[in-house]
Amino acid sequence: MLSKSATMLLGLINKQPVNAYEIIKILESMNVKWWYNIADSTVYATLRALDKKGLIIGVSEKNGNMPLRTVYSISDKGKEELRDTLINSIISFDYDSNTFSIAAFFLDFFQVDEQISLLEKRVEVLKKYIIGIEKWVSQPKDRTAPFQHITIVERMVNLSKAELSGTNKLLELIKINQKGNE
């Protein structure tokens, strides 16, 4: 499974071959820094790691008087790893919502029917989390449990419900868009 930074970069490279500077500019245009800040140094280090693992292929290019630059494209191995990571990030629940947010940026990696199927699986997982957590919250509390424990568990319910709401909205929009394209 890829890290969040590796998933983000591999997803961008999958869309089109790019160099490190272009990736940094794309991330800036996506306004990523406000919800998942990837430092420029992380971009370069992650690209080196992806290249070393054979997930991307770097080709050096010379453009006029400009310095040599490396343009990266995704390898078949990279596409497989990206696919596996995206699937896992979509159908599982992590209280770090950035994991799903990054995967959601690249839902178009999948055909529309597969997007819908993956999001429906996520909805089911989230519903199970919410039921399980609410069951604990609704039961009489052990009076020795610290209030912080109870408050954190209630926070988990709220986070899970927010994730469910967002996933349902995304699923609804994909279905509406699908009907509009038929």
Secondary structure, 3 states (H helix, E strand, C coil): CCCHHHHHHHHHHHHCCEEHHHHHHHHHHCCHHHCCCCCHHHHHHHHHHHHHCCCEEEEEECCCCCCCEEEEEECHHHHHHHHHHHHHHHHCCCCCHHHHHHHHHCHHHCCHHHHHHHHHHHHHHHHHHHHHHHHHHHCCCCCCCCHHHHHHHHHHHHHHHHHHHHHHHHHHHHHHHHHHCC
